[in-house]
């Protein structure tokens, strides 16, 4: 089994720090343009980039764990290439990830004034351990607002809600019960629409539940993997 963790919009592999410490031989990737390489403007583009990075992939051995945008990448990968997949875990994600136009407009304004960028993403990290929060803040500033805007636009253009029933891959949909960006109803929709999806809602977790509640998230993922 090859266990790969994928970060969300504007993020970095360090968001999976607690999971990397828990799951032996797991890998966490930095998506292209975060900060090195060329950004992919669509979820499909990120899927094909990831597939190229992972080649060769043994049939039915790949497990993708994705947060938000990363979850969209994992779901899209499983829809397009189910023969390569063993399982999917989404964390605060869904089959469609619309982004409010005001958020996109604000990021467009910040690009010429990158000093304002921490004020944009900082509030979302308040529940994270202070030392790790500093690491994430530095890395997200290195990626910059253009990467986050690109990723949010990719999310906004993503929609496989009417294709979820075609994804046969066993899936675990995790979400914090306080997540307002991708609320629990997104995960419940996955559970209703996919033929092999279970849903688990983590009490007290927000959109960054894997950082805030690592014990609960790690146990849920481990139990799911053990059930495969």
C-alpha positions in Angstrom: 0.0 0.0 0.0 1.3 3.5 -1.0 -0.2 6.2 1.3 0.0 9.7 -0.1 -1.1 12.9 1.6 -2.2 16.0 -0.4 -2.5 19.5 1.0 -5.2 22.0 0.3 -5.3 25.4 -1.4 -2.1 27.5 -1.0 -0.9 24.9 1.5 2.1 22.7 2.0 3.0 19.2 3.0 3.7 20.4 6.6 -0.1 20.4 7.2 0.3 16.7 7.5 3.1 16.9 10.2 1.0 14.8 12.7 0.1 12.2 10.2 3.6 11.8 8.9 4.7 11.1 12.5 2.0 8.5 12.9 1.9 6.6 9.6 5.1 4.8 8.7 6.3 5.1 5.1 3.6 7.6 4.2 4.5 10.4 1.9 3.2 14.0 1.8 3.6 16.0 -1.4 4.0 19.7 -2.2 1.8 20.5 -5.2 3.6 22.2 -8.1 4.0 25.9 -7.6 4.0 25.6 -3.8 6.4 27.2 -4.2 8.5 25.4 -6.8 7.4 24.5 -10.3 4.4 25.6 -12.3 0.9 25.9 -10.8 -1.8 23.8 -12.3 -5.0 25.8 -13.0 -7.4 22.9 -12.7 -8.0 19.9 -10.5 -7.5 17.7 -13.5 -4.1 19.2 -14.1 -3.1 18.4 -10.5 -4.3 14.9 -11.0 -2.2 14.3 -14.0 0.8 16.0 -12.3 0.4 13.7 -9.3 0.0 10.6 -11.5 3.2 11.5 -13.3 5.0 11.8 -10.0 3.7 8.5 -8.7 4.4 6.4 -11.7 4.7 3.5 -11.8 1.7 2.8 -9.5 1.0 -0.8 -8.7 -2.7 -1.7 -9.4 -5.0 -1.2 -6.4 -2.1 -0.2 -4.1 -2.6 3.6 -4.0 -4.3 5.4 -1.1 -4.8 9.1 -1.5 -5.6 11.3 1.6 -6.5 14.9 0.6 -7.5 18.0 2.5 -10.0 20.3 0.7 -8.4 20.9 -2.7 -6.3 17.8 -2.0 -9.5 15.8 -1.4 -10.9 17.0 -4.8 -7.7 15.8 -6.4 -8.0 12.4 -4.7 -11.7 12.0 -5.7 -11.0 13.0 -9.3 -8.0 10.7 -9.4 -10.2 7.8 -8.2 -12.9 8.7 -10.7 -10.4 8.8 -13.7 -8.1 6.0 -12.6 -9.9 3.6 -10.2 -7.8 0.7 -11.4 -4.8 2.2 -9.6 -6.6 2.9 -6.4 -7.0 1.0 -3.1 -8.8 3.8 -1.2 -9.4 7.5 -0.8 -9.7 9.6 2.4 -11.1 13.1 2.1 -10.6 15.6 4.9 -12.9 18.7 4.7 -13.7 18.2 1.1 -16.5 17.3 -1.3 -17.6 16.6 -4.9 -18.0 20.3 -5.6 -16.0 23.1 -4.0 -17.5 26.5 -4.9 -15.6 29.6 -3.7 -17.4 32.8 -2.9 -16.6 35.5 -5.5 -15.7 37.9 -2.7 -12.9 35.6 -1.6 -11.4 35.5 -5.1 -11.7 39.3 -5.4 -10.0 39.8 -2.1 -7.1 37.6 -3.1 -6.7 39.5 -6.4 -6.4 42.7 -4.4 -3.8 41.2 -2.1 -1.4 40.0 -4.8 0.1 43.5 -5.3 0.2 43.9 -1.5 1.6 40.5 -0.2 2.1 42.0 3.2 -1.6 41.7 3.7 -1.6 38.0 3.0 -1.1 36.7 6.5 -4.2 38.6 7.6 -6.2 36.6 5.0 -5.2 33.1 6.0 -4.0 33.6 9.6 -7.4 33.3 11.4 -7.9 29.8 10.0 -4.8 28.6 11.9 -5.8 29.8 15.3 -6.5 26.3 16.6 -3.1 24.9 15.5 -0.1 24.4 17.9 1.8 27.7 17.9 5.1 26.3 16.8 3.6 24.4 13.9 1.4 27.5 13.1 4.6 29.5 12.6 5.9 26.9 10.2 2.7 26.8 8.2 2.5 30.6 8.1 6.0 30.9 6.7 5.4 28.2 4.1 2.1 29.7 3.0 3.8 33.1 2.6 6.5 31.5 0.5 3.8 30.1 -1.7 2.1 33.5 -1.9 -1.4 34.8 -2.6 -1.2 34.0 -6.3 -0.9 30.2 -5.5 -3.9 30.4 -3.2 -5.9 32.3 -5.7 -5.0 29.8 -8.4 -6.0 26.9 -6.1 -9.3 28.5 -5.1 -10.1 29.0 -8.8 -9.3 25.3 -9.4 -11.7 24.4 -6.6 -14.4 26.8 -7.9 -14.2 25.0 -11.3 -14.3 21.5 -9.8 -17.6 19.6 -9.9 -18.0 15.8 -10.1 -21.2 15.6 -8.0 -23.0 13.8 -10.8 -20.1 11.3 -11.3 -19.6 10.3 -7.7 -21.7 7.2 -8.2 -19.1 6.0 -10.7 -16.3 6.0 -8.1 -16.1 2.4 -6.8 -13.1 3.0 -4.6 -13.6 2.6 -0.8 -13.7 6.1 0.6 -13.6 7.7 4.1 -15.0 11.2 4.3 -13.7 13.1 7.4 -14.9 16.5 8.5 -14.8 18.7 11.6 -18.2 19.5 12.9 -17.2 23.2 13.1 -16.0 23.4 9.4 -17.7 26.4 7.8 -15.6 26.2 4.5 -16.6 22.7 3.6 -19.3 21.9 6.2 -20.3 18.3 7.2 -23.1 18.3 4.6 -20.4 18.0 1.9 -19.1 14.8 3.4 -22.6 13.4 4.0 -23.3 14.0 0.3 -20.3 11.9 -0.5 -21.6 9.2 1.8 -25.0 9.2 0.1 -23.7 9.4 -3.5 -20.7 7.0 -3.5 -21.2 3.2 -3.4 -18.4 2.6 -0.8 -18.1 5.7 1.3 -18.3 6.0 5.1 -18.5 9.3 6.8 -17.0 10.4 10.2 -17.5 13.8 11.7 -14.9 14.9 14.3 -16.3 17.0 17.2 -14.6 20.4 17.7 -12.7 20.3 14.4 -12.7 23.1 11.9 -11.5 23.1 8.3 -8.0 22.3 9.7 -9.3 19.3 11.7 -6.2 17.2 10.9 -4.0 19.8 12.6 -6.4 20.5 15.5 -7.5 16.9 16.3 -4.6 14.7 15.0 -5.3 11.9 17.4 -9.0 11.5 16.3 -8.1 11.9 12.6 -5.2 9.4 12.8 -7.3 6.8 14.6 -10.1 7.2 12.0 -7.7 6.8 9.1 -5.9 3.9 10.7 -9.2 2.0 11.4 -10.3 2.6 7.8 -7.1 1.3 6.4 -7.3 -1.7 8.6 -10.8 -2.5 7.3 -9.7 -2.6 3.6 
